[in-house]
Amino acid sequence: MTSPTDEPTDEPTDQHADQHLELVDWRHRMGAAFGLARDAAAAGEAARGHAAWRAARDELFRSHPQSPLPVDDPLRETGLPWFDYDPTYRFSVPVRPAPQEVRPVVVGEDGTLELRRIGVVDLPDPAGASLDVWSLAQYGGGLFVPLRDGTAGQETYGGGRYLLDTAKGAWLGGHGDEIVLDLNFAYHPSCRYDPRWQCPLAPEGNTVSARVEAGERLS
């Protein structure tokens, strides 16, 4: 595990052309899974949407060539472990202004990209925490909201989990200055499963003391 400043993007290293095409397909399918979740939530069935998203994600982890799971990992058969869905962890919250911060992210041969803080969100109880919202200063941009909570290193991955990574399709919706953050969707970055993947970890402004017993867990 390395620091947020020397962890690049959540992608495998040493890719060939066919692997890049596979990665495009992975992201397309993952984005479609988030679409299922958004559609179900719009119909008032957020828990059903979460279940559909989990099923689609488990299938990708089981069978897709870009799965971060090693071929002999038992999670391919059992599926990934999660806390039970808890609707009290679903929020629609405004992004309020915050002092500017730029965080460099080294991406190997591609050089250095930047995370730029665009604001902060305040999550009500039971989370009871504030989280920085980052923009990816690169072609296409995107919002990035990681989370490292009081379960990290015990029930969940020590480097934290991701709530949003819109450049890779992880988006649950929003309107105006508000975004939807459903902590039941907090998922582990791919480096949790295999060190060949590299991923940014939660910086200080996305580290909270509260135990978020929602989302993906270690076992």
N, C-alpha and C positions, 0 to 999 in steps of 0.2 A: 504494500500500500504506500502511495506517495502523496505528496501534498497537492492541493488544488492548483498550485502554480506550475507544477511540472507533470500534471496528468492531462493529456490531450483529449480528443473526442472519443466517444464510446464506439470505437471501431477496431477491428482486428488489424494487425500490421502485416506487411509483406503480401499484399494482395495482387493477384493477376487479373486480367480483363474479365474473365468469366466470374471471378469472385465479386468484382464491382457490380456486375449485372445481377448476381444473386442478392447483393446487398440492397440494390434498388427494389427488387421484388420483396425482400424482407420488410423494408420500410413501407412499401405500398400496402402490404397485407396488415402490418401493425397499425397503420393509419386507418385502414378499413375497420379493424377491431375497435378502435376508439370511436369510429363512426357508429358502430352498433350501440356502444354505451351512451353516446349523446342522444341517439334516437329514442332509446328506451327511457332515458331520464326525461326527455321532452314529453313523453307520454305518462310521466309520473311513476315510472318503474325503474328507479335508479339501481336498486338491488339486482333486478333481472339483467339490466345492462352490464353491471359489474360481472355477473356470472357468465354472460355471453363473451365478454372481453377476456375473462380468465380462460375460458375454454378455447378460444381462438389462439390466445398466447401459448397455452400449453401445447397445442397442436404444432405451432411454429417451433417451439423449443424441442419438440419430440422429433420432427421429421424434416425441418428445413435445413439445407446445407450451410446456412449462415448461423445456425444455432450456436450460442456460446457454450452449450453443454458438451463436455467430452462424450465421445460415442458410447462409452461404457457407464455413463452416469445414470444411476437408478432413477433420477428425477425425470428422465425421458419417459419412463413408464408410469411413475406415480403422479406426475404433475408437480407443480411448484406449491409449496406450503403457504397458507395465508391465514391471517386472523379472520374470524367471522365478520361478515359485513355489518357495519354499525352506522346507521343513517345520521347519527349525531356528529359524525366526522365529515359531513358534506357541507361545504360553505360556498356562498357567492359573495365575494368581498371586493371592495374597491382597492385599486392600486394607488396609494397616496405617495406624494413626492418624498424623496430622500436625498441626502447629500450624494453627489456624484462620486463614484468609485470605479476605477478601471483595474481589472485583474488580468494580467497576461497568462495565456495558456499555451505552452509549448506543444507543437504538433509534429515533432520529428523533422523529417525532410521538408515538410510544408512550411516550416518556420513557426512564427508565433501569431496566434489570434488573440482577440481580447473579449473578455466578458465585461460588459458595462452595466452597472446597476441603474435601472430606470425607475425604481420605486421600492415600496415595501407594502406588504399586506399584513393585516392584523387578524389572526384567527381567534374566534371566540372559544370558550370552554366547550369540550374537554381538552382541546389542544392548548388554548390559552397562550399563544406565542405569536411573535412577529417574524416574518421571513422576508429576506431580500428577493427581489425579482430582477433577473439579469437578462440582458439582450446579448445575443451573439453578434459581435461586430465582424461579420463576414458576409460573403455573397449570399443573399436570400434571408439573412438574419434569423430570428426566432427567439422565443422566450424560454428561459431555463429557470426552473425552481427546484433545487434539491432540498433535502431535509435530512438532518442528522439529529435524532431525538434520544430520549433517555433509554430506549431499548437497544441502541447501537452497541455492537460488541457483545451482546448477550442474545436476545431473541432475533435481532436483525443485524445486517452487515455493518461492520465497524466503520466503514467509510460513508455510510448513509444510504439513502434511497432517493429516487426521483419522483417528483409530483408532476412536473411538466417538462417536456423537452419538445417544443413544437416543431423544430427542424426535423424531427424524426416522427412526427405524427401524433405525439402525445399531447392531446388537447381535448378538454372536456367542455369547452364553450365559454361564453362571456357576452356581455353587452355593455356598450359605453366604456366606462372606466372600471367595470367590474369583471372579474374572472372567476370561473368555477374551480375550486380546489376541493377535490374529494380525496381525503387521506386514505380511504380504502383502496385507492389505486396506487399508493406509494409502492414503487417496485425497485428491486435491486438492479444496479448497473451490471453490465455484462462482465466486468472485471471481478465480480463476486464469484463467478463460476470458473473462469479460466484466465490466467495471467497474460495470455496472448492478446487479450482485449485491453484497451486503454480508455479510461473514462475520467472525467472531472469529478472530484469529490466535493462534499458540502463545505463551503467556507464558513468562517466564524458567524457571519450574519444569517446563516441558514442552519445553525446549530442551536438546539433548544434543550432545556432540561426536562421538560414534560415527557412522560412516557406515552407515545402514540401507539396504542395497541390496536392498530388497524393497518391493512396493507400486507405486503409480502413479508414473510418471516424466514428464519433459517431452517426451522424444522417444526 
